[in-house]
Amino acid sequence: MEFKYWKKLSYKEQDTIITQALKENIDYDDNMSLGIPVSKLDPFVFSEQASFLKEAPLLRTYVQNPNHIGCHTLGESEPFFNGTQKLEKEVIELLSVDILRAEQNTCDGYIATGGTEANIQAAWIYRNYFMETFNARIDEIALLSSADTHYSVTKAANLLNLLSVSVPVNDETRVIETDALDIAIKRAKNTGIRCFIVISNMATTMFGSVDDPDVYASALKNNAVEFKIHVDGAFGGFIFPISCPGNNVNFSNPNVSSVTLDAHKMLQAPYGTGIFVIRKGLMEYVYTKEAKYVSGMDITLSGSRSGANAVAVWMILFTYGPHGWFEKINKLLYRTQWLCKQLDKIGAKYYRHPNLNIVAIRAAHIPGAIAKKYGMVPDTHSDVPEWYKVVVMDHVEINYLEDFISALQTPGHPPR
Ligand SMILES: *Cc1c(COP(=O)(O)O)cnc(C)c1O
């Protein structure tokens, strides 16, 4: 893989860049700013003088409290926070080009509150796009996704008043059933649906399975309906593009229009760092004309949001650089591989995508007490679980996995 923007920067280099960015933001002590309802964090509570702030550019950003309201990759933005907004713009461009394989300067995006918001933002944009471009009524537009898709898609359907169509997946391979997909599309068409908003997964939450967006695209083309495809990479977005280069779940694929990535999952960024990236020319469909008091384009679901979150993502990316990040991902994949080998040895059945760090084990092999002791997550909290998953994160070290495997083999815990 080649990188146009992504590199490693020393802590000192980062500090210099962030300090400069903060300088370009408004300084409440030196400038008159009578109109904006913002200021730095309450100095009575959060002292600016604390000695540890000197060494910590991210904490200094928190104290200055820049507001990143709106979208900074197009149009004008609030001028008061130009400095740190430029860093956010850099993050969006880096992710769209170096991770998601877009051409330079062809994407817009912003740092959302999370994957949920980014998925809703996508559905909102495409709903309006279909209404404006094809004169579609609300009851002619549907959301389409697999049965393993995150429930934020159902939230989006509920909020936007759209029909949600779910397609079954194969119980073993977690791959979309193409015949069932075709039937689902035809059935929706018969009820008057003519535009489809697809949420295609780049790693599902429970299994880590990856949908092929082209499967959706060809089924929809065969049925001669309009569609837009959004990729939900909230979990897989910082792993799959790296562990599976040459994949088709990114902007090199003309069928893909937008992507969600969550920095607060695999990237271990603070919460509030969901990332939404979309091809240029589409963000504008959710322009809120009534947002007259905000300079520039308020075309994001969230209004005011913290600029410190953008700086946090920027710092993580530039602290690791691409090679450091590859090493980290490969370490997690190595551990996942190790776990799968042990499960094979003891004959436990599981699903694992070869490029991801989730292992979903058939519940029949996992006594409830072990699932509880090892903090495994079931596929359902209301019924009898069919699967329990292990997500191999940074803190999931092999000695814990070793312990888990030997617990599974301990007499008194035979497979159910
Ligand atoms: C976690 C997750 C989401 C929701 O993200 P939040 O950041 O919790 O809002 C959406 N989709 C997938 C695939 C996820 O794993």
PDBQT file of the ligand as one rigid body, heavy atoms in Angstrom, charges set to zero:
ROOT
HETATM    1  C1  LIG A 501     -20.430  -0.256  17.121  1.00  0.00    +0.000 C 
HETATM    2  C2  LIG A 501     -21.062  -0.316  15.808  1.00  0.00    +0.000 A 
HETATM    3  C3  LIG A 501     -21.981   0.666  15.393  1.00  0.00    +0.000 A 
HETATM    4  C4  LIG A 501     -22.464   1.777  16.303  1.00  0.00    +0.000 C 
HETATM    5  O1  LIG A 501     -21.424   2.606  16.656  1.00  0.00    +0.000 OA
HETATM    6  P1  LIG A 501     -21.492   3.571  17.923  1.00  0.00    +0.000 P 
HETATM    7  O2  LIG A 501     -20.193   4.249  17.806  1.00  0.00    +0.000 OA
HETATM    8  O3  LIG A 501     -21.661   2.719  19.149  1.00  0.00    +0.000 OA
HETATM    9  O4  LIG A 501     -22.637   4.503  17.712  1.00  0.00    +0.000 OA
HETATM   10  C5  LIG A 501     -22.499   0.581  14.113  1.00  0.00    +0.000 A 
HETATM   11  N1  LIG A 501     -22.141  -0.420  13.287  1.00  0.00    +0.000 NA
HETATM   12  C6  LIG A 501     -21.271  -1.382  13.651  1.00  0.00    +0.000 A 
HETATM   13  C7  LIG A 501     -20.916  -2.460  12.669  1.00  0.00    +0.000 C 
HETATM   14  C8  LIG A 501     -20.699  -1.365  14.920  1.00  0.00    +0.000 A 
HETATM   15  O5  LIG A 501     -19.828  -2.331  15.269  1.00  0.00    +0.000 OA
ENDROOT
TORSDOF 0
